[in-house]
């Protein structure tokens, strides 16, 4: 699957928001509003997961190489994976919402 094909619009299965494709040269795999993702990959980009569960944002991480990343955990099988925060695009990620959610735990 090519990056162009991965970078498509979709409707969030968690909150129903219309999510547009990224305009910053990257690709999106989570909702910028509720920050939920979908368990599609076994390894990044392969789209081979049979689980297809929703992935809940559970933490925010930072690395000098990749910047801020959202840690997602599948609500069905509990697999975790990191996803880069979308910035410098028309529909940026609402990481303030995530930080607020994490403080309520």
Phi, psi and omega in degrees: 000132182276159178302320181299320181288328178289329185273073181237162175286156176201166175257130182294129179285343180273304186251351178084002181294147172277121183251121181269160181294155180288149180246011185254014178091356179256194175223153187256140176226015178208161181285133180285349183264300180268347177070010175287153179235186176229137182284092181251336188247144166275316171235150187312122175088354185279339180055034184254002181292135176269349184295302180062020178285162174287146179246117184275136175288125185240346181197164175238132183234163177221135172227146181299328183282315186254353182078207180288138178226144176265130174269120179253146173232131179292128180286345181266307186248354177076007176297143177244150175202155180260145177226134181297139176288135180276118178231170178052048179213170182299320185240081183287156178290143180270073182287341174296321176299317179296315180298321177297314179300319182292328179290334181282347181289000000 
